[in-house]
Amino acid sequence: MKLPNLERAVIRTAKISDYLLSATHPAGRHKARFFGLFGFSRSAPETLIHSLIEHARSNEVSAVEPTAFGTRYTIDGALISPDGRNPRVRVIWFIDLGGDIPNFVTAYPLPEPKT
């Protein structure tokens, strides 16, 4: 299954630049370091936004969790990165109860699969 209504997905630029790519955000700074290793930068948040949309387009939903407020969707897979190494990440999306628009929540690295 793919993320429903991907064409209407919302990723706020501030969520990317002020959280995921912020070296000073208390919770996001570790993620910023990770994403920075693969060529993403706070000065070009649209690059990560585009990659997150492509991630949802290219990978299947791995978990669906209904909550009292809506539905949480988890997608695991490779994220196209500027440096071409394409790390595996988990991306969380949320659709509010009664709504149909997926909203980006967060993304974080997944461990590399054991060989």
C-alpha positions in Angstrom: 0.0 0.0 0.0 1.2 3.5 -0.8 0.6 6.6 1.3 -3.0 7.8 0.5 -3.4 11.1 -1.3 0.3 11.6 -1.7 -0.3 14.2 -4.3 -1.9 16.4 -1.6 0.8 15.7 1.1 1.9 18.7 3.2 5.5 19.2 4.4 6.0 22.6 6.0 9.3 24.2 5.1 9.7 25.4 8.7 9.5 21.8 9.9 12.4 20.9 7.7 14.6 24.0 8.1 13.9 24.7 11.8 13.7 21.1 13.0 15.2 18.3 10.8 18.0 20.4 9.4 18.6 22.7 12.4 22.0 22.1 14.2 20.6 24.0 17.2 17.2 22.5 17.7 17.2 20.4 21.0 15.5 17.4 19.4 16.4 17.9 15.8 20.1 18.6 15.9 21.1 14.9 15.9 18.9 14.4 12.8 20.4 17.5 11.2 23.8 16.0 11.6 22.6 12.7 10.0 20.9 14.4 7.1 23.9 16.7 6.6 26.2 13.7 6.2 24.3 12.9 3.0 24.4 16.4 1.5 21.1 17.9 2.8 21.4 21.5 4.2 19.4 24.0 6.0 20.0 26.5 3.2 18.2 24.3 0.7 15.2 22.7 2.6 13.4 22.0 -0.7 15.9 19.3 -1.5 14.9 17.3 1.5 11.2 18.0 0.9 11.5 16.7 -2.6 13.3 13.6 -1.4 10.7 12.9 1.3 7.9 13.0 -1.3 9.9 10.7 -3.6 10.5 8.4 -0.6 6.7 8.1 -0.1 6.2 7.6 -3.8 8.9 4.9 -4.1 8.2 2.9 -0.9 5.3 1.0 0.5 3.7 1.9 3.8 5.2 -0.5 6.4 2.8 0.2 9.3 -0.6 1.8 9.8 -1.7 2.8 13.3 -5.1 4.2 13.9 -5.3 6.6 16.9 -8.0 8.7 18.5 -6.8 11.7 16.4 -6.3 10.1 13.0 -4.0 7.6 11.4 -0.3 7.3 11.5 1.6 5.9 8.5 5.2 4.6 8.7 7.3 4.3 5.5 10.8 2.7 5.6 13.2 2.7 2.7 16.0 4.5 0.9 16.0 8.3 0.7 17.4 9.8 -2.4 20.2 12.0 -1.2 22.3 14.8 -2.8 25.5 12.7 -2.4 24.0 9.6 -3.9 24.5 7.3 -0.9 20.7 7.1 -0.3 20.4 6.2 3.4 17.6 4.1 4.8 15.2 6.2 6.8 11.8 5.8 8.5 9.3 8.6 7.7 6.2 9.2 9.7 3.1 10.8 8.2 -0.3 11.5 9.8 -3.8 12.0 8.4 -6.2 13.7 10.9 -9.4 12.0 11.8 -12.0 12.9 9.2 -9.3 14.3 6.9 -7.6 12.9 3.9 -4.4 15.0 3.7 -1.1 13.4 4.8 1.0 15.6 7.0 4.7 15.0 7.4 5.6 14.3 11.1 9.3 13.3 11.2 12.1 11.2 9.6 15.0 9.5 11.2 17.7 7.0 10.2 17.2 3.2 10.2 20.0 0.8 11.0 21.6 -0.7 7.9 20.3 -4.3 7.3 22.6 -7.0 8.5 24.2 -9.0 5.7 
